Amino acid sequence: MRIIQTKGQINNGEITVKIEKKINDGEVDVLIIAEKEPDEFDYRYEILKEKGYDNREQILNLIKEIRLEMLEEENNNKNV
């Protein structure tokens, strides 16, 4: 296994990378780190704000509601 760190360009959903070292043609795994892009936490936080959950208390209440729903669902599955 060889690991090479380099920079590339994404244009219209396609990534272009040039490497100097010779590697056999074939399939490779690609890990993309886009520092200036929002992560999943940022996306979810924006959705919460859009739905009116913009402070800590509201978010904690939402978490409690979800927990209760999960417990109810778990109990219903045990009774089946």
PAKEVO-257522 format. One line per 2 residues: for each residue x, y, z of C-alpha. Coordinates in Angstrom, 3 decimals, m for minus. Layout:
N
X Y Z; ...
This chain:
80
0.000 0.000 0.000; 1.254 3.458 m0.883
m0.168 6.683 0.557; 0.440 9.921 m1.321
m0.723 13.324 m0.173; m1.264 15.910 m2.894
m3.651 18.677 m3.938; m6.287 18.401 m6.636
m9.070 20.354 m8.341; m12.798 19.625 m8.305
m14.696 20.979 m11.298; m18.334 20.056 m11.994
m18.131 17.081 m9.654; m14.984 15.631 m11.205
m11.672 15.560 m9.392; m8.329 16.003 m11.135
m5.125 15.063 m9.377; m1.601 14.884 m10.734
1.000 12.803 m8.991; 4.699 12.754 m9.688
5.421 9.230 m8.514; 4.699 6.339 m10.834
1.779 4.203 m9.735; 0.274 1.325 m11.663
m3.024 2.079 m13.393; m6.051 0.866 m11.511
m8.639 1.779 m8.944; m7.584 3.787 m5.885
m9.342 4.972 m2.740; m9.773 8.735 m2.523
m10.176 10.800 0.632; m11.323 14.382 0.072
m10.765 17.064 2.692; m12.372 20.357 1.682
m11.358 22.795 4.409; m13.595 25.644 3.265
m16.742 23.511 2.942; m19.246 23.113 5.799
m19.324 19.686 7.455; m22.347 17.546 8.386
m22.634 19.244 11.783; m22.896 22.648 10.081
m25.584 21.362 7.684; m27.640 19.861 10.498
m27.295 22.984 12.622; m28.600 25.124 9.739
m31.602 22.806 9.347; m32.327 23.056 13.080
m32.188 26.851 12.913; m34.522 26.897 9.894
m37.035 24.804 11.845; m36.916 27.157 14.826
m34.506 25.258 17.060; m32.032 28.057 17.518
m31.208 27.865 21.219; m29.893 25.218 23.599
m33.172 24.685 25.470; m35.161 24.030 22.293
m32.533 21.569 21.032; m32.495 19.697 24.357
m36.305 19.457 24.249; m36.096 18.044 20.728
m33.559 15.436 21.888; m35.891 14.445 24.773
m38.814 14.073 22.350; m36.744 11.863 20.045
m35.614 9.702 22.980; m39.220 9.230 24.106
m40.268 8.260 20.584; m37.414 5.767 20.380
m38.362 4.234 23.740; m42.006 3.970 22.684
m40.998 2.328 19.422; m38.697 m0.093 21.277
m41.526 m1.029 23.670; m43.946 m1.541 20.773
m41.451 m3.842 19.054; m41.042 m5.924 22.238
m44.816 m6.368 22.530; m45.178 m7.699 18.970
